[in-house]
Amino acid sequence: MNMLRTLLGTTALLLLFSCATTIPVKVRKPAEFNVGAIRTLAVSDFQFKGNWDFSADEKPGSAAAKKLLRALLKKRKSELNPYKAYPGSTVSDKLTAKLVDNGYYTVVERKKLETLLREQSLSLSGLVEPEQALEVGRMIGAGGLLTGSGSYSVKDIGAWEEYTETKKNKKGEKIKITKKRYRISRFVQAELTYRIIDLSTGKVLVSKSNRLANYSNGGLKGIDSKGYYTATGKDEHSASAGLPDWHGIVDKLVDALNQKCVTQIAPHTVTEKRKIAEGKSEAMEKAVKLVKRDLWEDARRIWENTLQNPPSEEDKLAALYNLGVYAEVFGFLDQAGQKYKQCFELSGDEDYLDDLARVRKRKKELQRLRAQEL
């Protein structure tokens, strides 16, 4: 009997989610790290250093490697200085903009911090001394200082390769022709390390390093699903012309790393996906359309009516599940947990326990979130 009940429940669940709509929902998340009562931050210029590595299918310093280098750096002589090609002030400006957009912190103008440090003959390293930190914090009106450093690297690998093309000869016959072309692959990485110093004590509250690349390798996360970038051409110069600019790639990496920093030190809103079961009846179909238009209350009434007078067992389970999703989205987590538990009891399928686990995790998140946003 239990086996039959489980089989029927699993069948119902497969039917339920074979006809389901995925919708985006906004979810408020707590910061990963606790910075206490600090709500005002001063952001200093980051130190951001670049590195270029150009190589070919020959040994470094060979004629082939030098030829690739000339092609890649044509009209870009100024970019050879890694400190000036992508300045740390750009990183700080981008991070400040994201912090302001997030709204959790009041951000002190960076020039105000720089002017004060210069006038007082202080350095950032000296701010770990409690007395100096307290004085600087009082003068600029900030509770914390966010400072950091980072690096980025651009690695371009070039090599000749053979490839085949299929063409028709004079007789109309298809023939394969072997040709040669030059291929360049571009790999870009960036890393940022930031610290938050409590300006009332000089204590380092948070210290964290994050690293990203335009490709995935050995646990390193990539920002682009297609991986590293490649371009081909008849020679080194034509291939290099087809490569995406390294500066734009570093821009994307810095933006992603700065956004990661914000989520680690400030409450933030993310978009997650939730499933809405469609059911079989016209009423359930109408409810899905209402949810897509963000008319949740109208959809909820349909689900409640369906649950009271279900036209089928599938609609009953679908309505019960959707009421759980509604309760979860609007923060009625105890109700959501009850609905998901009832779905499990009705169907016997353990997949509903995943929804129940998500609700319990959300309760813990909300406890942290409330403490941070007091």
C-alpha positions as CSV (number, residue, x, y, z in Angstrom):
1,M,0.0,0.0,0.0
2,N,2.8,2.4,0.9
3,M,4.6,1.6,-2.3
4,L,1.5,2.2,-4.3
5,R,0.9,5.5,-2.5
6,T,4.5,6.6,-3.3
7,L,4.2,5.5,-6.9
8,L,1.0,7.4,-7.3
9,G,2.5,10.5,-5.6
10,T,5.6,10.4,-7.8
11,T,3.4,10.1,-10.9
12,A,1.3,13.1,-9.7
13,L,4.5,15.1,-9.1
14,L,5.8,14.4,-12.5
15,L,2.5,15.5,-14.0
16,L,2.6,18.6,-11.8
17,F,6.0,19.8,-12.8
18,S,5.8,18.7,-16.4
19,C,3.2,21.5,-16.6
20,A,4.8,24.3,-14.6
21,T,5.8,27.9,-15.2
22,T,9.0,29.4,-13.9
23,I,8.7,33.0,-12.6
24,P,11.3,35.5,-11.3
25,V,10.9,36.7,-7.7
26,K,12.8,39.4,-5.8
27,V,14.5,38.1,-2.6
28,R,16.2,40.2,0.0
29,K,19.5,38.6,1.2
30,P,21.7,39.4,4.2
31,A,25.3,40.4,3.9
32,E,27.8,37.5,4.1
33,F,29.9,39.4,6.7
34,N,28.9,41.3,9.8
35,V,30.3,44.8,10.0
36,G,28.4,45.7,13.2
37,A,26.8,49.1,13.4
38,I,28.9,50.7,10.7
39,R,26.6,52.5,8.1
40,T,29.0,55.1,6.8
41,L,32.0,54.1,4.7
42,A,34.9,56.0,3.2
43,V,36.4,54.2,0.1
44,S,40.1,54.8,-0.7
45,D,41.8,54.3,-4.0
46,F,42.7,50.7,-4.7
47,Q,46.1,49.6,-5.9
48,F,45.5,47.7,-9.1
49,K,48.4,46.2,-11.1
50,G,48.3,44.6,-14.5
51,N,50.4,42.0,-16.2
52,W,50.7,41.0,-19.8
53,D,51.9,37.6,-21.1
54,F,52.3,37.3,-24.9
55,S,53.5,34.0,-26.2
56,A,53.5,32.1,-29.5
57,D,54.0,28.6,-30.6
58,E,57.7,29.3,-30.4
59,K,59.9,30.0,-27.4
60,P,59.6,33.3,-25.6
61,G,61.8,35.9,-27.3
62,S,61.8,34.0,-30.6
63,A,61.0,35.8,-33.9
64,A,57.5,34.4,-33.8
65,A,56.8,35.6,-30.3
66,K,58.1,39.0,-31.1
67,K,56.0,39.2,-34.2
68,L,52.9,38.4,-32.2
69,L,53.8,41.0,-29.6
70,R,54.2,43.7,-32.3
71,A,50.8,42.8,-33.7
72,L,49.0,42.9,-30.3
73,L,50.6,46.1,-29.1
74,K,50.3,48.1,-32.4
75,K,49.2,51.7,-31.5
76,R,49.0,50.7,-27.8
77,K,52.4,51.6,-26.4
78,S,51.0,53.5,-23.5
79,E,49.3,50.4,-22.2
80,L,52.6,48.8,-21.3
81,N,52.6,50.5,-17.9
82,P,50.5,48.1,-15.8
83,Y,49.9,50.8,-13.1
84,K,48.4,53.3,-15.6
85,A,46.6,51.1,-18.1
86,Y,43.8,50.4,-15.7
87,P,44.2,52.6,-12.6
88,G,43.0,51.6,-9.1
89,S,40.9,54.8,-9.0
90,T,38.7,53.3,-11.6
91,V,38.2,50.2,-9.4
92,S,37.3,52.4,-6.5
93,D,35.0,54.6,-8.5
94,K,33.1,51.5,-9.8
95,L,32.9,50.1,-6.2
96,T,31.6,53.4,-4.8
97,A,28.9,53.6,-7.5
98,K,27.7,50.1,-6.6
99,L,27.7,50.9,-2.9
100,V,25.6,54.0,-3.5
101,D,23.3,52.1,-5.8
102,N,22.8,49.4,-3.1
103,G,21.9,52.1,-0.5
104,Y,22.9,50.3,2.7
105,Y,25.9,52.6,3.4
106,T,26.3,56.3,3.2
107,V,29.6,56.7,1.2
108,V,32.0,59.6,2.0
109,E,33.5,61.4,-1.0
110,R,36.9,59.9,-1.6
111,K,38.6,63.3,-2.2
112,K,37.6,64.2,1.3
113,L,39.5,61.2,2.7
114,E,42.5,61.9,0.5
115,T,42.7,65.6,1.5
116,L,42.5,64.7,5.1
117,L,45.2,62.1,5.0
118,R,47.5,64.5,3.1
119,E,46.9,67.4,5.5
120,Q,47.5,65.2,8.5
121,S,50.5,63.5,7.0
122,L,48.8,60.1,7.5
123,S,48.9,56.9,5.5
124,L,46.3,54.2,5.2
125,S,48.6,51.8,6.9
126,G,48.6,54.1,9.9
127,L,44.8,53.8,10.4
128,V,45.2,50.5,12.1
129,E,46.3,52.5,15.1
130,P,43.2,53.1,17.2
131,E,43.9,56.8,18.0
132,Q,44.6,57.8,14.4
133,A,41.7,55.8,13.1
134,L,39.3,57.4,15.6
135,E,40.5,60.9,14.7
136,V,40.1,60.3,11.0
137,G,36.7,58.7,11.4
138,R,35.6,61.7,13.5
139,M,36.9,64.3,11.0
140,I,35.4,62.7,7.8
141,G,32.2,61.4,9.5
142,A,32.7,57.8,8.6
143,G,32.5,54.7,10.8
144,G,34.5,52.5,8.5
145,L,37.2,52.6,5.8
146,L,37.1,50.3,2.8
147,T,40.5,49.9,1.1
148,G,42.1,47.2,-1.0
149,S,44.3,46.1,-3.8
150,G,44.2,43.8,-6.8
151,S,45.7,42.7,-10.0
152,Y,44.7,41.5,-13.5
153,S,46.5,39.5,-16.1
154,V,46.1,39.2,-19.9
155,K,47.5,36.1,-21.5
156,D,47.5,35.9,-25.3
157,I,48.6,32.6,-26.9
158,G,49.1,32.5,-30.7
159,A,49.8,29.7,-33.1
160,W,49.5,28.6,-36.7
161,E,46.9,25.9,-37.4
162,E,45.7,23.9,-40.3
163,Y,42.0,23.7,-41.3
164,T,40.0,22.3,-44.2
165,E,37.4,23.9,-46.5
166,T,35.0,22.0,-48.7
167,K,34.7,23.5,-52.2
168,K,33.5,22.4,-55.6
169,N,36.0,21.9,-58.5
170,K,35.3,22.7,-62.1
171,K,33.4,19.4,-62.5
172,G,31.1,20.3,-59.6
173,E,32.7,17.7,-57.3
174,K,33.2,18.5,-53.7
175,I,36.8,18.5,-52.6
176,K,38.6,19.3,-49.4
177,I,41.3,22.0,-49.3
178,T,43.8,22.3,-46.5
179,K,44.7,25.8,-45.5
180,K,46.6,27.6,-42.7
181,R,45.5,30.4,-40.5
182,Y,46.7,32.1,-37.3
183,R,44.7,31.7,-34.1
184,I,45.0,33.8,-31.0
185,S,43.4,32.9,-27.7
186,R,42.9,35.5,-25.0
187,F,42.7,34.6,-21.3
188,V,42.0,37.3,-18.7
189,Q,42.0,37.1,-14.9
190,A,41.4,39.6,-12.2
191,E,41.6,39.5,-8.4
192,L,40.5,42.0,-5.7
193,T,41.3,42.0,-2.0
194,Y,39.4,44.4,0.2
195,R,39.4,45.3,3.9
196,I,37.0,47.2,6.1
197,I,38.7,49.0,9.0
198,D,36.6,50.1,12.0
199,L,37.6,53.7,12.4
200,S,36.6,53.7,16.0
201,T,39.0,51.0,17.0
202,G,41.4,50.5,14.0
203,K,40.4,46.8,13.9
204,V,40.1,45.1,10.5
205,L,36.5,43.8,10.4
206,V,36.5,42.1,7.0
207,S,39.3,40.9,4.8
208,K,38.4,39.0,1.7
209,S,39.9,38.1,-1.7
210,N,37.8,37.3,-4.8
211,R,39.0,36.1,-8.2
212,L,37.3,35.8,-11.6
213,A,38.3,35.1,-15.2
214,N,36.7,35.2,-18.6
215,Y,37.1,31.4,-18.6
216,S,36.5,28.5,-16.2
217,N,39.4,26.3,-15.2
218,G,40.4,24.3,-12.2
219,G,37.7,25.7,-10.0
220,L,38.2,29.3,-11.3
221,K,34.8,30.7,-12.1
222,G,34.3,32.3,-15.5
223,I,32.0,35.2,-16.3
224,D,31.3,34.1,-19.9
225,S,29.8,30.8,-20.7
226,K,31.7,30.5,-24.0
227,G,35.0,30.7,-22.1
228,Y,38.1,32.4,-23.3
229,Y,38.1,34.5,-26.5
230,T,39.7,33.5,-29.8
231,A,40.1,35.1,-33.2
232,T,41.7,33.8,-36.4
233,G,43.1,35.5,-39.5
234,K,45.5,35.2,-42.3
235,D,48.4,36.4,-40.1
236,E,49.1,37.8,-36.6
237,H,47.8,41.3,-37.4
238,S,44.5,40.2,-38.8
239,A,43.9,37.7,-36.0
240,S,44.7,40.3,-33.3
241,A,42.2,42.7,-34.9
242,G,39.4,40.3,-34.2
243,L,40.1,39.9,-30.5
244,P,37.9,41.7,-28.0
245,D,39.7,44.5,-26.3
246,W,41.3,43.4,-23.0
247,H,40.2,46.6,-21.3
248,G,36.5,45.8,-21.8
249,I,37.1,42.3,-20.5
250,V,38.8,43.7,-17.3
251,D,35.9,46.1,-17.0
252,K,33.5,43.2,-16.8
253,L,35.6,41.3,-14.3
254,V,36.0,44.4,-12.1
255,D,32.3,45.0,-12.2
256,A,31.6,41.4,-11.2
257,L,34.2,41.4,-8.4
258,N,32.9,44.7,-7.1
259,Q,29.3,43.4,-7.1
260,K,30.6,40.3,-5.2
261,C,32.1,42.7,-2.6
262,V,28.8,44.5,-2.2
263,T,26.9,41.3,-1.6
264,Q,29.4,40.2,1.0
265,I,29.3,43.4,3.1
266,A,25.7,44.7,2.5
267,P,22.2,43.3,2.4
268,H,21.0,43.1,-1.2
269,T,18.2,42.0,-3.4
270,V,18.6,39.1,-5.9
271,T,16.3,37.5,-8.4
272,E,15.5,33.9,-7.9
273,K,13.2,31.5,-9.8
274,R,10.1,29.8,-8.4
275,K,7.9,27.2,-10.1
276,I,4.1,27.7,-10.4
277,A,2.2,24.5,-11.1
278,E,-0.3,25.0,-13.9
279,G,-2.8,22.2,-13.2
280,K,-5.4,21.2,-15.7
281,S,-8.5,23.4,-15.2
282,E,-9.2,26.7,-16.9
283,A,-9.2,28.4,-13.5
284,M,-5.6,27.2,-12.8
285,E,-4.5,28.3,-16.2
286,K,-6.0,31.8,-15.5
287,A,-4.1,31.9,-12.2
288,V,-0.8,31.4,-13.9
289,K,-1.5,34.3,-16.3
290,L,-2.3,36.5,-13.3
291,V,1.0,35.6,-11.6
292,K,2.9,36.5,-14.8
293,R,1.3,40.0,-14.5
294,D,2.3,40.2,-10.8
295,L,-1.4,39.9,-9.7
296,W,-0.6,37.4,-6.9
297,E,-3.7,38.2,-4.7
298,D,-6.1,37.3,-7.6
299,A,-4.2,34.1,-8.3
300,R,-4.2,33.2,-4.5
301,R,-8.1,33.4,-4.4
302,I,-8.3,31.0,-7.4
303,W,-5.9,28.6,-5.7
304,E,-7.9,28.7,-2.5
305,N,-11.2,28.1,-4.4
306,T,-9.6,25.2,-6.3
307,L,-8.3,23.6,-3.1
308,Q,-11.8,23.8,-1.5
309,N,-13.4,22.3,-4.6
310,P,-10.7,20.5,-6.6
311,P,-11.8,19.3,-10.1
312,S,-9.0,16.7,-9.9
313,E,-6.3,15.4,-7.6
314,E,-3.7,17.0,-9.8
315,D,-5.3,20.4,-9.5
316,K,-5.6,19.9,-5.7
317,L,-1.9,19.2,-5.4
318,A,-1.0,22.1,-7.7
319,A,-3.2,24.6,-5.9
320,L,-1.7,23.5,-2.5
321,Y,1.8,23.8,-3.8
322,N,1.2,27.2,-5.4
323,L,-0.3,28.5,-2.1
324,G,3.0,27.4,-0.5
325,V,4.9,29.4,-3.1
326,Y,2.7,32.4,-2.5
327,A,3.3,32.2,1.3
328,E,7.0,31.9,0.7
329,V,7.3,34.8,-1.7
330,F,5.4,37.1,0.7
331,G,7.2,36.1,3.8
332,F,4.6,33.8,5.5
333,L,7.2,31.2,6.0
334,D,5.4,29.1,8.6
335,Q,2.4,28.8,6.2
336,A,4.7,28.0,3.3
337,G,6.4,25.2,5.3
338,Q,3.0,23.7,6.2
339,K,1.8,23.8,2.6
340,Y,5.0,22.1,1.3
341,K,4.7,19.5,4.1
342,Q,1.1,18.7,3.2
343,C,2.2,18.3,-0.4
344,F,4.8,15.7,0.7
345,E,2.2,13.9,2.9
346,L,-0.3,13.8,0.0
347,S,2.2,12.7,-2.7
348,G,4.9,10.9,-0.7
349,D,7.5,12.5,-2.9
350,E,10.6,13.7,-1.1
351,D,11.2,16.5,-3.7
352,Y,8.8,18.6,-1.7
353,L,11.2,18.4,1.2
354,D,13.6,20.5,-0.8
355,D,11.0,23.3,-0.8
356,L,10.6,22.8,3.0
357,A,14.4,23.0,3.5
358,R,14.5,26.2,1.4
359,V,11.9,27.7,3.7
360,R,13.9,26.8,6.8
361,K,17.1,28.2,5.3
362,R,15.1,31.4,4.5
363,K,14.1,31.8,8.2
364,K,17.7,31.8,9.3
365,E,18.5,34.3,6.5
366,L,15.7,36.6,7.7
367,Q,17.1,36.5,11.3
368,R,20.5,37.7,10.0
369,L,18.8,40.3,7.7
370,R,16.7,41.8,10.5
371,A,19.8,42.1,12.7
372,Q,21.7,43.9,9.9
373,E,19.0,46.3,8.9
374,L,18.0,47.4,12.4
